[in-house]
Amino acid sequence: MATVNVNQGESIESALRRFKRKVMTEEIIKDAKKHAFFMSRGQKAKLKSALARKRNKKKRRPPQLPPPRN
């Protein structure tokens, strides 16, 4: 659980920024989305293999060269 104590003289905006940063580093949102709905083992396996195919396809792509300068 991410908690942030507001220091004396600190604005609410800066405390909110610190809270958002802490939530992102602890991956709370990512975990909540992951557990938002039930996914069977078969669906998880299909998703995992699809992501692996996407990753491998991206790795096999030839590097993009910048356009020549005149």
C-alpha distance (Angstrom), angle and dihedral (degrees) to the residues before:
residue distance angle dihedral
M1 . . .
A2 3.79 . .
T3 3.78 115.1 .
V4 3.77 130.1 176.5
N5 3.77 125.6 -168.0
V6 3.80 114.8 -145.3
N7 3.79 108.6 -130.4
Q8 3.76 121.7 -138.7
G9 3.80 110.4 -85.2
E10 3.82 92.3 12.7
S11 3.77 118.7 130.0
I12 3.78 121.0 -120.3
E13 3.83 89.7 -123.2
S14 3.80 93.1 60.4
A15 3.80 91.7 45.7
L16 3.80 89.3 50.2
R17 3.81 89.9 50.6
R18 3.82 90.1 51.9
F19 3.81 89.9 48.5
K20 3.82 92.4 50.7
R21 3.81 90.9 49.0
K22 3.81 91.2 50.0
V23 3.81 91.7 49.2
M24 3.82 90.5 50.9
T25 3.82 93.4 49.5
E26 3.81 92.6 48.0
E27 3.84 89.7 47.7
I28 3.81 92.4 -133.6
I29 3.82 93.9 149.5
K30 3.81 92.0 48.6
D31 3.80 90.7 51.2
A32 3.82 92.5 47.4
K33 3.81 91.4 51.9
K34 3.79 90.1 48.1
H35 3.81 91.5 54.8
A36 3.81 95.9 39.0
F37 3.81 93.4 99.4
F38 3.78 138.9 12.2
M39 3.79 118.3 -95.2
S40 3.80 120.8 -172.0
R41 3.80 121.8 -132.7
G42 3.79 90.8 -106.1
Q43 3.80 92.2 53.3
K44 3.80 91.1 48.1
A45 3.81 90.8 50.9
K46 3.82 92.1 48.9
L47 3.80 91.2 49.1
K48 3.80 91.8 47.5
S49 3.81 93.0 50.5
A50 3.82 91.6 45.3
L51 3.80 90.6 53.1
A52 3.82 90.1 47.8
R53 3.82 90.8 51.3
K54 3.80 89.8 49.7
R55 3.82 91.4 49.3
N56 3.80 93.2 48.4
K57 3.80 92.3 46.7
K58 3.80 89.3 52.9
K59 3.83 91.5 50.0
R60 3.82 92.8 50.6
R61 3.80 93.1 52.9
P62 3.82 113.0 108.5
P63 3.81 113.6 -111.4
Q64 3.79 115.9 -95.7
L65 3.78 113.2 -117.6
P66 3.80 119.3 -148.6
P67 3.82 116.2 -112.4
P68 3.83 114.4 -91.7
R69 3.78 117.2 -96.5
N70 3.79 120.3 -126.2
